[in-house]
Amino acid sequence: MAHVRSISFPSRSQPEYLRVEIELNRLKTWESTSISSTTTPFSLNTIQQGLVGLAELYNCVQDLLVSPAIQMGRLAEEALEASVGLIDSCSTTRELVLMMKEQVQDLQSKHTECFYV
């Protein structure tokens, strides 16, 4: 039995998510500005600005990953996975019980045949 899972992204109204978007937009702006001036090689200042932007983005992503909403999402995902495992176990148990029931009925049928022969 295949299980379909969906990925839920955090709400866009979360401050951590908004900070990540802001930093991404800053980096995109930095990139387009830096690339548009291709006649000159990257200056030390330009490289430094890019690295600072990457560091800020990294910090924002770290904050997002430890945010309560993400942690609750992880807990919910773990609970769902445990539920799927439990449902799989119940399904397997049901199949085994049905097989045993068939075997008992078969034995009863054979026992009845032996009794009347």
C-alpha positions in Angstrom: 0.0 0.0 0.0 1.5 3.3 -1.0 1.2 6.3 1.3 0.9 9.8 -0.1 2.6 12.5 1.8 2.4 16.2 1.4 4.9 18.8 2.4 3.6 21.7 4.3 5.6 24.9 4.1 5.4 27.4 6.9 2.8 30.2 6.7 4.1 33.2 4.9 3.0 35.4 7.7 5.6 34.0 10.1 8.3 36.7 10.9 11.1 34.1 10.3 9.8 33.3 6.9 9.4 36.9 6.0 13.0 37.6 7.1 14.2 34.8 4.8 12.3 36.3 1.9 13.7 39.7 2.6 17.3 38.4 2.7 16.8 36.4 -0.5 15.5 39.5 -2.2 18.5 41.4 -1.0 20.8 38.8 -2.4 19.0 38.7 -5.7 19.3 42.5 -5.9 23.0 42.3 -5.0 23.5 39.6 -7.7 21.7 41.5 -10.5 23.6 44.7 -9.6 26.9 42.9 -9.5 26.3 41.1 -12.8 25.1 44.1 -14.6 28.5 45.8 -14.1 30.4 42.9 -15.8 32.9 45.3 -17.3 34.7 45.5 -14.0 35.7 42.5 -11.9 34.1 42.0 -8.5 35.7 44.4 -6.0 36.6 43.4 -2.5 33.7 45.5 -1.3 31.2 43.7 -3.6 32.4 40.3 -2.5 32.2 41.3 1.1 28.6 42.5 0.6 27.7 39.2 -1.0 29.2 37.2 1.9 27.5 39.3 4.5 24.2 38.8 2.6 24.8 35.0 2.6 25.6 35.0 6.3 22.4 37.0 7.0 20.4 34.5 4.9 22.0 31.6 6.8 21.1 33.1 10.1 17.5 33.7 9.0 17.2 30.1 7.8 18.6 28.9 11.1 16.0 31.0 13.0 13.3 29.6 10.8 14.3 26.0 11.4 14.2 26.4 15.2 11.0 28.4 15.2 8.1 26.9 17.2 5.9 26.5 14.1 8.5 24.4 12.4 9.1 22.3 15.5 5.4 21.7 15.9 5.3 20.7 12.3 8.1 18.2 12.9 6.2 16.8 15.9 3.0 16.5 13.8 4.9 14.8 11.0 6.4 12.3 13.5 2.9 11.6 14.9 1.5 11.1 11.4 4.3 8.7 10.5 3.7 6.8 13.8 0.0 6.7 12.9 0.7 5.3 9.4 2.9 2.7 11.0 0.1 1.7 13.4 -2.4 1.6 10.5 -0.1 -0.7 8.6 0.3 -2.9 11.6 -3.5 -3.1 12.0 -3.9 -3.9 8.4 -1.3 -6.7 8.5 -2.9 -8.1 11.7 -6.4 -8.0 10.1 -5.0 -9.9 7.1 -3.5 -12.5 9.4 -6.7 -12.9 11.4 -8.7 -13.4 8.1 -6.1 -16.0 6.9 -6.4 -17.8 10.3 -10.2 -17.7 10.1 -10.1 -19.3 6.6 -7.8 -22.0 7.9 -10.0 -22.7 10.9 -13.1 -22.9 8.6 -11.2 -25.3 6.3 -10.2 -27.5 9.3 -13.8 -27.5 10.6 -15.0 -28.5 7.1 -12.5 -31.3 6.9 -13.3 -32.4 10.5 -17.0 -32.6 9.6 -16.2 -34.6 6.5 -14.1 -37.1 8.5 -16.9 -37.4 11.1 -19.5 -38.3 8.5 -17.4 -40.7 6.4 
